[in-house]
């Protein structure tokens, strides 16, 4: 099985994967490596700042690695915790690195390669800041650079002492053809400290790793639990139900799969999955199970 087949679980037959963990990385808070925060970005749009003296050196003018920074990429738009970490850098350098992190947050979903270029430059200037390494890891993950994502997220953990993005780490191991290592991440002691959303994402990845290993019934069992019946208002509930339905289908339990695709569609208030479509296709026999 190829790495892509292992990640998709269905040999790339659908464009949108549902067993890839959600990172919530597209907002300014998560660009700096924190949990999802849907608040509007604070602060007024930034203006380009003239650089003089030491700050000009920090801006890295003439550095061929430096991607163009939009004039409105203002570090003030970052989450307060990320700005606090950046304050360990000199002022001009903190503004520069923060501006590139803002662009990472803006571009990570729609143009991950551009986001990665900005993240790599931020890392070149602020490699000792945990939030920078987390942003670089998430950008690498979205761009499909699995080994780089692993290295950056592990570096962020060493710097901060905090476990973070375990589902992403496990999914990178899957993508590299190492499902056993993905399961080791899922079984690790750090997983006990995750919140409901992160725990659900990690279970989804672990179930995918079981599928990679041909353990279809174990993949189904890995997703069972009271969380499947949680209140439908949280996005992770729809994703967990969808993954459960998909694994039921792979195990040959078509009617159970239809029921849980419908349950996922009911919970999918943000229309992030194709659960309703898949339930309809299976019900009318328009696609093979």
C-alpha positions, -999 to +999 in steps of 0.1 A: +000+000+000+014+034-009+017+062+015-012+081-002-034+050-001-026+045+035-036+081+043-068+080+022-078+045+032-096+043-001-068+045-026-074+082-033-110+075-046-124+107-031-109+142-034-117+152+002-102+130+029-121+127+061-095+108+081-069+136+079-070+154+112-084+189+114-058+213+126-078+245+126-046+260+113-060+287+091-066+314+117-040+336+132-039+318+166-032+284+151-006+298+128+013+302+160+004+267+171-025+270+195-059+255+197-088+266+174-100+301+180-127+315+158-126+350+172-121+378+146-085+389+145-078+418+168-060+450+158-062+473+129-046+463+095-009+468+096+012+492+076+046+486+061+073+498+085+104+515+073+135+497+085+165+514+099+196+503+117+194+469+134+158+464+123+168+466+086+192+437+093+164+417+110+142+422+079+167+402+059+167+425+029+185+407+000+179+373+015+168+351-014+149+329+010+126+357+021+091+356+005+074+389-001+056+401+030+023+419+024+020+454+038-010+444+060+008+414+076+009+428+111+022+408+140-004+425+162-030+403+146-015+372+162-028+356+194-015+372+226+003+340+236+021+338+203+031+375+206+044+368+241+067+341+228+079+363+200+088+390+225+118+369+234+132+382+201+145+417+195+117+441+186+123+444+149+129+407+145+097+399+164+077+421+141+093+405+111+088+369+122+052+377+134+043+392+100+053+360+083+034+339+108+003+360+099+007+351+063+011+314+073-023+316+090-039+333+060-025+310+033-022+275+050-054+262+036-057+278+002-020+279-008+000+256+016+032+260-005+032+297+000+024+293+036+054+269+040+077+294+023+068+320+049+070+295+077+105+284+067+116+320+066+101+327+100+119+296+113+152+308+098+149+339+120+132+326+151+141+289+154+142+290+192+106+301+195+082+272+200+053+289+183+074+295+152+083+258+150+047+248+155+036+270+126+064+256+105+053+220+113+016+227+105+026+244+073+048+215+063+019+191+071-005+210+049+020+210+021+026+173+023+061+175+037+056+148+063+092+144+075+096+181+079+063+184+098+074+157+122+108+174+128+093+208+134+065+197+157+089+176+177+112+206+180+083+228+192+076+202+219+112+203+231+111+240+233+078+244+250+075+212+270+039+209+258+026+180+238+006+194+208-009+182+175-006+145+184-031+136+156-009+155+131+022+136+143+004+103+140-009+111+105+025+120+093+037+086+105+009+071+084+019+091+054+054+079+057+042+043+057+046+037+094+012+029+108+027+011+138+044+043+149+011+062+144-005+038+168+024+043+193+016+080+193-021+073+198-013+050+228+012+073+244+006+089+278+002+124+263-031+113+247-048+112+281-045+149+284-062+159+252-095+177+250-125+161+233-118+176+198-081+166+198-089+132+212-114+125+185-090+135+158-063+112+172-088+083+173-097+089+137-060+087+127-055+056+148-084+039+131-069+048+098-036+032+109-055+001+118-069+001+082-034+005+068-025-027+086-056-045+073-072-046+107-107-035+096-127-047+126-101-032+150-105+001+131-142+001+138-137-007+175-112+021+178-139+046+171-166+032+193-176+050+225-200+075+240-184+103+220-203+091+189-235+102+207-222+136+218-241+168+211-240+175+174-229+212+176-192+205+177-174+199+143-154+170+157-187+150+163-195+150+126-159+140+117-159+112+142-193+098+130-181+101+094-149+081+101-169+055+120-193+051+091-164+049+066-147+022+086-180+003+090-183+003+052-148-009+048-156-038+072-186-047+050-213-035+073-232-014+047-265-008+065-247+003+097-225+026+075-256+042+060-270+049+094-238+065+107-233+085+075-268+099+081-259+106+117-227+124+105-248+145+081-271+155+109-241+167+130-224+184+101-237+219+106-208+235+087-212+211+057-176+200+059-182+164+048-201+146+020-218+123+045-253+129+032-242+122-004-225+090+006-255+078+025-277+085-005-253+067-029-252+036-007-289+036-002-298+038-039-270+015-050-255+040-073-220+032-060-204-001-050-198-005-012 
